[in-house]
Amino acid sequence: MRDWKPRKLPSRYSHFFKESSTYRPAIGRNIDIEEIVASDTYETSRTRDHLAKVIVRGGAVALAIAALASYGQHSFAPIAAVWAVLGPVAGGIVSYYFYRGPKG
């Protein structure tokens, strides 16, 4: 194992930290640190996040409109119809962002 020595931050991060600060990993001194390759690009994840927000906000608007229609008709049928479509989509979005894999 190689000896870990703190290094200066690259200049592109100088606006976040003082120029004299050093990077110290929190995993230990005697562990080799290798480059980690991301599975998604920044643009892909940003687009996915934006689409999820649009779908959730649109679903909230659809539920509000269905609630108004339900109030006018004195029936829960409009809300049930919207939720039958929106429920699985919202469940998919929530499970994608909050599922962390099997515990064990």
N, C-alpha and C positions, 0 to 999 in steps of 0.2 A: 504494500500500500504506500501511496505517496503521502508526504507530509503536506497538509493543507496550509496555505498561506493566504491571508486576505489580499484581495486585489482592489485596485482603484476601480470605481464605477466608470463605465464608458461615458463619453461626453454627451451622448444623446439623453442620458438620464440626469444630467447635471441640474436641470430645472426642478427636479423633484427633491434632490438631496444636496447637502453641502458638498463642495468639491473634495473635502478631505475625508468624507465618510467612506467606509469600506463595506463590502457585502460579506456577511457571515451566514452560511447556511445553518439551519436549526437541526440538521440530521446527525451531526457529529463530525469530529475532526478526521477520523481515519477511514472514512468511506469515500470511495471514488465517485465523483460526480460526472455523469455523462449527459449528453444532450438528449432532451426528451422531445420527440416529434409529436405534434398535435394531430389528432385524428380528423379534425375539421379545420377549415380556414376561418379566419375572423369574419369574412364577408358571409359565409354560409351560416354561421351561428347567429350573426346579427340579423340576417334575413329571416331565419327561422323564428327568432325571438319576436321580431316585428310582426310576422304573420300570426303568431300565437296571441299577441296582444290585440291585434285587429279582430281576430275571431272571438276572443273573450269579450271585448267591448261590444262587438256587434251582437253577440248572444245576450248580453245584459240589456241592450236596447230592445231586442226582439222580445225578451221576457217582460220588459216594462210595457211594451205595446200590447202584448198578449194579456197582461194584467188589466190594462184599461179596457180591452175588449171583453175580458171575463167579467169585469165589474158591470159593464153595460148589458151583458147578456144574462147576468146572474147565474153563471155556470163556470166550472173549472175546465171545460173542454178546450178553450184556446191555450191556456197555460199547459195543459197536459200534452197537447199537440206540439207546441214549441219545445217543451222539455224532452219529448220523445226523440227529437232530432238533436237538440243541443246537449243532452246528457251524455251520450257516448263520446261526442267530440270533446266536451269539457273533461270527461274522464281520461281520455287519451292524452290531452295536454297536461293535466295534472300528473298522470303517471309518468310521462316522459320527463318532466322537470323535477319530480320529487322521488322517484323510485331509485334506490341505491343498490339494488342487487340483493341476492339472498344473504340472509344473516347466518353466520355460522362460524 
